[in-house]
C-alpha cells in the first residue's frame, strides 16, 4: 500500500510569509505526527493528531499549528516565517488501537527554505 | 524530559567492516525503533523491538533491546557503500501516554569503498 505522502517536497519562502504543508498518511492510519529536522537540533516533535484532535504538542511557538481532517489527512501551518524555520518537515503516521505496534512511518519530507 | 544518547555521532569505515552503534535512555522504554535516513529523504524504519532482551535481524542488520530497557544496540555486518546514511534510534516511553517518540541525535555512517 502507498506510504506517507507529503507535499510540496520543496518550497522557498521569505521572512514574514506563511506556509502550509500537507500530509496523507498510510491508508488506515489515523495518527499523524509532525517533526522538524535541522542539522543542529535533530528531529524535534511538533505535534500529533488523532481523529481530528491534537493529542500532544512539542515545545514550539504558536506560529506552528496543524489540523487533521476526517479522512486523516493532515496539514501544518507556519505563520510569520523566520530564517530559523528553514528545515525539513517530516510527517509520520502509525496505526492505532489494537493494531498499534508503535511503528512510525515517515514521508519523504517537505524542505522549507526561508530567505 | 527524556534524554536519549546515541553514539557514536559519526563513523568512517571501510567496506566489509562491521559496525556497532547504541542508544541509552534516562528512562525506561517499552519499544525501540531503529531508522535509516538518506540525504534529503525521510527516515525509513529498519527494525522494531518490543521486549527486553529481544534480538531481531533484518538482513545484515541486527538490533537488540537491552535487558534494563534503557538501551538498544544496532549492528551492521559486512558493510557496503549503500549503508551510508544517518541511523537514528527512537523509543516510546512506558509512562502510558505513548504519544511521543523520543529520537537520538543520529549516527552518521560513511563507508569507504
Contacts between the chains, C-beta under 8 A, distances in Angstrom:
chain1	res1	chain2	res2	distance
A	4	B	42	7.6
A	6	B	42	7.9
A	33	B	101	7.5
A	42	B	103	6.3
A	42	B	104	7.8
A	42	B	105	4.8
A	42	B	106	6.3
A	43	B	43	7.8
A	43	B	88	7.0
A	43	B	103	4.3
A	45	B	100	5.5
A	45	B	101	7.3
A	48	B	99	5.6
A	48	B	100	7.1
A	55	B	99	5.8
A	56	B	97	7.3
A	56	B	99	3.9
A	56	B	100	5.5
A	58	B	100	7.6
A	88	B	40	7.8
A	90	B	42	5.4
A	90	B	43	7.4
A	92	B	42	7.9
A	100	B	98	7.9
A	101	B	31	7.8
A	101	B	48	6.6
A	101	B	50	7.5
A	102	B	30	7.9
A	102	B	31	4.2
A	102	B	33	7.2
A	102	B	48	7.1
A	102	B	50	7.8
A	102	B	92	4.9
A	102	B	98	7.2
A	102	B	101	7.9
A	103	B	33	6.6
A	103	B	45	6.0
A	103	B	48	5.2
A	104	B	33	6.9
A	104	B	45	7.3
A	104	B	90	7.5
A	104	B	101	5.8
A	105	B	45	6.3
A	106	B	35	7.7
A	106	B	42	3.7
A	106	B	43	4.9
A	106	B	44	7.3
A	106	B	45	7.9
A	107	B	42	5.2
A	108	B	41	5.4
A	108	B	42	4.7
A	109	B	40	7.7
A	109	B	41	7.1
A	109	B	42	4.9
A	111	B	40	7.1
